[in-house]
Structure formats: structure tokens, C-alpha cells
Amino acid sequence: MTEHTHPHPHAEPPAAPAAGEEFWDARYGQSDRIWSGRPNAVLVREAEGLAPGRALDLGCGEGADAVWLARQGWQVTGTDISGVALTRAAEHVAEAGVADRVDLRQHDLGVSFPDGEFDLVSACFLHTPGEMPRELILRRAAAAVAPGGTLLVVGHAGPPSWAPDLHLGFPFPTPEEVLAQLALPDGTWEVLLCAEHEQPMTAPDGSPGTRPDNAVKVRRLP
């Protein structure tokens, strides 16, 4: 039997693998800081009224969200795929004086996930070029929420206003699609937020712009 090694003319091209540690280390290495250093506005809005406990910050980047949570009294576990990002996060945490309340760990969340249960799991902008098992990661995030705890998922809902045709290699699910992807069992979760919003942003040329984002906030019933 002859094995055909050429692709079928109508076959879909294989999906590109998710950008990994090398990609993100290079991305962070392009400048001394790639994010603003301020916490995500939706996290601040949605978490500031919660009683502090144990928090898990997925994709913590340079540590702004972890620092903000720690300052609110949370004991924070922050994870990222990039060692460069985690080094910067550690510096930010130390400068803020909250190193005793932040534990930083390196994880490729499609491969490994932090152990334990958390009163808050925050997954803000878990996007990456290429094919990433985002649904699996978000379901693991939901499984890590302790009874009475909260899961917050924030993501981009579309391209920025200054580049409406921009495609970065990842999908833009609606908040309803994100909620459905979580596959939460009936009767065990309370949906607190499932909505899209316009986020003010600054374009590369310094002009004001916006980007559609969405947020899903759910609470595991005690």
C-alpha cells in the first residue's frame, strides 16, 4: 500500500501551535516594560468588594494585578509562561512591599495548572497567537474555585478601534460563548456578570481609542 505524503487539496491547514515560553520571553524582552503597570480596571471594579482570601492570577505578566490584590489583603498565587515576565513581576512585588503575600510560579497553563483551591481566580486576557486550549484552561480555572469563591474571566471581544481589520491569531468569543465554554454544572454556580463593554485605550500614535472587551463573573455556591 502506498502512503500519500502530499496534503489533500481541500484539507484545512494544520492549526499553528500556541506561542510558548520562547515567544513570550522575546515579546517581554523587546522593552523594559510592555504593560502599563496598573491593574486591570475590570478586576479592580469586580474584586474590590470581595472579602480577601486566596487568589489565583492566571497569566500574571509583570505583576500589576497580583500587586493590587496583595495590597487589598489577598494571598496571591501568580502564574505566567514567561520567565522574563515573572522576573519583572517579582521586582514589582518587592518594590510594592508585598512579597510576603505573592507566590509566583511558572506554568504553561495548557500543560500544567497550579494546585489548590482559591477564593478568587482571575483570568484576564488569556490570549496568545496560535492554537491554545483556552476552554480547557478556563474549565480548570473554574474547578480551582473554592465553595463560595469567584471566577472572573476578562477577554478581548474584537480588534481595537484604530485597527478594525487586525487579527492576532486568536478568536474573540462573546461573553455568552465564554460562559457556555465553562460548562458549569446547573445549580452550583451563580452568574453575576456576563457582558461586553468598551474599554478606553491609547492607540500606538498616542491618540485616544477603544477596544471591545467582555467579562464573565461567576460565583460557586457554598
C-alpha positions in Angstrom: 0.0 0.0 0.0 1.3 3.4 -0.9 1.3 6.2 1.7 0.3 9.6 0.3 2.5 12.3 1.8 1.1 15.3 -0.1 -1.8 17.2 1.5 -5.3 16.8 0.2 -6.1 19.9 -1.9 -9.3 20.6 0.1 -7.8 19.9 3.6 -7.6 22.6 6.2 -4.1 23.7 7.1 -3.0 22.5 10.5 -3.5 25.0 13.3 -0.4 26.7 14.5 0.7 25.7 18.0 0.2 28.3 20.7 3.0 30.7 21.2 5.2 29.3 24.1 7.8 30.4 26.6 10.3 31.4 23.9 7.8 33.6 22.1 6.7 35.4 25.3 10.2 35.8 26.6 11.2 37.5 23.4 8.0 39.6 23.5 8.8 40.9 27.0 12.4 41.3 26.0 11.5 43.9 23.4 11.3 46.7 26.1 11.8 47.2 29.8 8.0 47.1 30.3 5.3 46.2 27.9 2.2 46.8 30.1 1.2 50.0 32.0 1.9 48.8 35.5 -1.7 49.5 36.5 -4.1 46.7 37.4 -6.9 45.7 35.0 -9.8 48.1 35.5 -12.4 45.3 35.4 -10.5 43.3 38.1 -10.5 46.4 40.3 -14.2 47.0 39.8 -15.3 43.4 40.3 -12.9 42.3 43.1 -12.7 45.4 45.3 -15.9 44.4 47.2 -14.8 40.8 47.8 -13.6 39.6 51.2 -9.8 38.9 50.8 -8.7 35.3 50.8 -6.6 33.2 48.4 -6.4 34.4 44.9 -5.0 32.9 41.7 -3.9 35.3 38.9 -3.6 33.4 35.6 -1.2 35.0 33.1 0.1 37.5 35.7 2.5 39.1 33.3 4.6 41.9 35.0 2.6 41.6 38.2 0.3 44.6 38.3 -2.9 42.6 39.2 -1.0 40.5 41.8 0.3 43.6 43.5 -3.1 45.2 43.6 -4.7 42.1 45.0 -2.0 41.7 47.6 -2.5 45.3 48.7 -6.2 44.6 49.2 -5.2 41.8 51.6 -5.3 38.8 49.3 -2.7 35.9 49.4 -1.9 35.7 45.7 -0.5 32.9 43.5 0.5 34.4 40.2 1.4 32.3 37.2 2.9 33.0 33.7 4.5 31.1 30.9 7.3 33.6 30.6 10.3 33.6 33.0 11.1 37.1 31.9 7.7 38.3 32.9 7.9 36.5 36.3 11.3 38.1 37.0 9.7 41.6 36.4 6.7 40.6 38.4 9.0 39.6 41.3 10.7 43.0 41.1 7.3 44.8 41.1 6.1 42.8 44.0 9.2 43.5 46.0 9.1 47.2 45.2 5.5 47.3 46.4 6.4 45.7 49.7 4.0 42.7 49.2 6.5 39.9 48.6 5.2 38.0 51.6 1.7 37.8 50.1 2.6 36.9 46.5 3.9 33.5 45.3 4.9 33.5 41.6 5.1 30.2 39.6 5.9 29.4 36.0 3.2 27.4 34.2 2.3 26.7 30.6 -1.4 26.5 31.5 -2.2 24.2 28.6 0.2 21.7 30.2 0.2 22.3 33.9 -2.0 24.1 36.4 -1.5 25.3 40.0 -2.7 23.0 42.7 -5.2 24.1 45.4 -8.5 25.9 45.8 -8.9 29.7 45.7 -11.5 32.2 46.8 -10.8 34.2 43.6 -9.5 33.0 40.3 -8.7 35.8 37.8 -8.1 35.1 34.1 -7.6 38.4 32.4 -6.8 38.4 28.7 -5.7 34.8 28.3 -5.0 35.2 24.6 -1.9 34.1 22.7 -1.1 33.7 19.0 -1.7 30.2 17.7 -3.9 27.4 18.9 -4.3 27.4 22.7 -6.6 25.1 24.8 -8.4 28.1 26.3 -11.6 26.3 27.1 -9.7 23.6 28.9 -7.7 26.2 30.9 -10.9 28.1 31.9 -12.6 24.9 33.0 -9.6 24.1 35.1 -9.8 27.6 36.5 -13.5 27.1 37.4 -12.5 23.8 39.1 -10.0 25.6 41.2 -12.6 27.9 42.7 -13.4 27.1 46.4 -17.1 26.9 47.5 -18.3 30.5 47.8 -15.5 31.7 45.6 -15.4 33.7 42.4 -14.1 33.2 38.9 -13.5 36.3 36.8 -12.8 35.9 33.1 -11.9 39.1 31.1 -11.0 39.0 27.4 -10.9 40.9 24.1 -14.2 40.8 22.1 -12.7 42.3 18.9 -10.0 44.4 17.4 -9.1 47.9 18.6 -10.8 51.0 17.0 -7.7 52.1 15.2 -7.1 48.7 13.5 -10.6 47.3 12.8 -9.1 44.6 10.5 -6.5 43.5 12.9 -6.4 39.7 13.5 -3.9 38.5 16.1 -4.4 34.8 15.5 -6.9 34.1 18.3 -10.7 34.0 18.4 -12.9 36.7 20.0 -15.7 34.8 21.8 -18.7 36.6 23.1 -19.3 36.6 26.9 -22.2 34.1 26.3 -19.8 31.8 24.5 -17.3 32.1 27.3 -20.0 31.2 29.8 -21.0 28.2 27.7 -17.4 27.1 27.3 -17.0 26.9 31.1 -19.7 24.1 31.2 -20.7 24.9 34.7 -23.0 22.4 36.3 -26.5 23.5 36.9 -27.5 24.6 40.4 -23.9 25.0 41.6 -22.9 28.4 40.2 -24.4 31.9 40.2 -23.8 34.2 37.2 -23.0 37.7 38.4 -21.8 39.3 35.2 -21.9 38.3 31.5 -21.5 41.4 29.4 -19.4 43.2 26.7 -18.0 46.7 27.3 -15.9 49.3 25.5 -12.5 49.7 27.1 -10.7 53.1 26.6 -7.2 52.6 25.2 -4.5 54.6 23.6 -3.5 53.9 20.0 0.2 53.4 19.1 0.3 57.0 17.8 -0.9 58.3 21.1 -4.5 59.2 20.0 -7.5 58.0 22.1 -9.3 54.8 21.1 -11.4 52.0 22.4 -11.5 48.2 22.2 -14.5 45.9 22.8 -13.8 43.6 25.8 -16.1 41.3 27.7 -16.3 39.9 31.2 -17.8 36.9 32.9 -18.0 36.7 36.7 -19.5 33.7 38.3 -19.7 32.5 41.9 -19.5 28.9 43.1 -22.4 28.4 45.6 -21.3 27.3 49.1 
